[in-house]
Amino acid sequence: MTKPEHPTVALVGPGAIGTTIAAALHEAGRTPALFGRTAHERLELRFDGGRIVVPGPVQNDPAKIETRFDLVFVAVKSTQIAATAPWLSALCNEKTVVCVLQNGVEQKSLIAPYLPGSPVLPSVVWFPAQREADASVWLRARARLTLPDVPENSAVLAALYGTRCAVDVAADFVSVAWRKLLQNAVAGLMVLTGRRSGMFSRADIATLSLAYLRECLDVARAEGATLGDEVPQEIVDAFQRYPADMGTSILADRQTGRPLEWDCRNGVVQRCGRARGVPTPISDLVVPILAAASDGPG
Ligand SMILES: NC(=O)c1ccc[n+]([C@@H]2O[C@H](COP(=O)([O-])OP(=O)(O)OC[C@H]3O[C@@H](n4cnc5c(N)ncnc54)[C@H](OP(=O)(O)O)[C@@H]3O)[C@@H](O)[C@H]2O)c1
């Protein structure tokens, strides 16, 4: 296969996921320009068997940007998109491919209002990465993304070609994205208990998780996803196999008092269920509790 031409790449939001992608690009000699809320001299990714230091700096003033990029990865939380508007207008033009590295099934509609008509490429982010107290990031599994089978994916495939972040393309991206959403939705239960993956070894939590996942599955199918009856059990089995101390980014946010991505991970099931006439009794209990934990008042 011929080595593709590499686009100019910027990354907004160098947190757990952003640092992983930046490190993969840097290791392949394609260091991206870094933009974030907090200035850092460098980024550091740790993983089994090594570490990668990505030279910065992470620029934190959008007013200083003079260049538009071919490809912009956006790896902020969904709750932070509106605040990235100054970055998006400074870095993107109508040709820039904006690849959103976020959980959820609504990446396009959430970010499009802040872009100058740029094409948006949603993705499914499959790897767990966590920010450590010293601002380094611990990558806890092999990095992998799934992209939809659309022409815009060529910029991301070229940028990440031959890097430690594998990229696959799904003909039925809707189904892949909803499958990941089911996983995210049930991980939200960790916020309610304040516990990590080990809690799924409890029989009562496994039963509740299966019931919640079956509700999410009904909604996913109503939204056009093709997912089998076995998916809820597969997801519970996977949580039971994870290391007991494996968390989830929404739990990390809860434990550090940050806003939660409750709407894009859990609220979406309730909203889509209501729009499609699918009952969501478990969401009706879980979503207000997550929303209140995130946003208060009180
Ligand atoms: N972490 C995981 O294992 C994982 C796995 C799959 C999917 N995801 C999804 O990936 C997305 C990113 O998650 P994450 O865990 O990487 O989050 P994160 O570690 O909190 O990283 C977010 C980054 O965005 C920066 N940021 C916040 N507001 C900004 C602004 N206005 N302008 C520029 N940068 C800004 C943050 O800066 P500060 O340093 O100032 O906070 C931080 O560097 C989420 O949707 C999450 O659900 C995460």
The ligand as an ORCA input file, in Angstrom:
! r2SCAN-3c Opt
* xyz 0 1
  N     -10.997      8.697     29.056
  C     -11.499      7.597     28.502
  O     -11.095      6.479     28.837
  C     -12.527      7.693     27.406
  C     -12.804      6.544     26.643
  C     -13.701      6.645     25.581
  C     -14.294      7.848     25.313
  N     -14.029      8.946     26.077
  C     -14.684     10.207     25.723
  O     -13.723     11.058     25.130
  C     -14.062     12.424     25.406
  C     -12.857     13.075     26.062
  O     -12.682     12.475     27.338
  P     -11.347     12.557     28.182
  O     -11.451     11.477     29.207
  O     -10.158     12.598     27.293
  O     -11.527     13.982     28.885
  P     -10.440     14.837     29.655
  O      -9.303     13.985     30.099
  O     -11.171     15.645     30.676
  O      -9.875     15.801     28.539
  C     -10.553     16.939     28.077
  C      -9.508     17.930     27.641
  O     -10.175     19.070     27.073
  C      -9.633     20.233     27.659
  N     -10.586     21.322     27.601
  C     -11.650     21.544     28.403
  N     -12.288     22.671     28.038
  C     -11.609     23.168     26.989
  C     -11.753     24.334     26.176
  N     -12.741     25.207     26.384
  N     -10.871     24.531     25.197
  C      -9.859     23.664     24.968
  N      -9.659     22.548     25.710
  C     -10.521     22.311     26.704
  C      -9.296     19.812     29.076
  O      -8.441     20.750     29.675
  P      -8.136     20.804     31.253
  O      -6.826     20.090     31.393
  O      -8.051     22.255     31.581
  O      -9.262     20.098     31.961
  C      -8.652     18.468     28.802
  O      -7.324     18.631     28.358
  C     -15.307     12.367     26.288
  O     -16.448     12.490     25.487
  C     -15.258     10.989     26.902
  O     -16.543     10.501     27.260
  C     -13.139      8.902     27.106
*
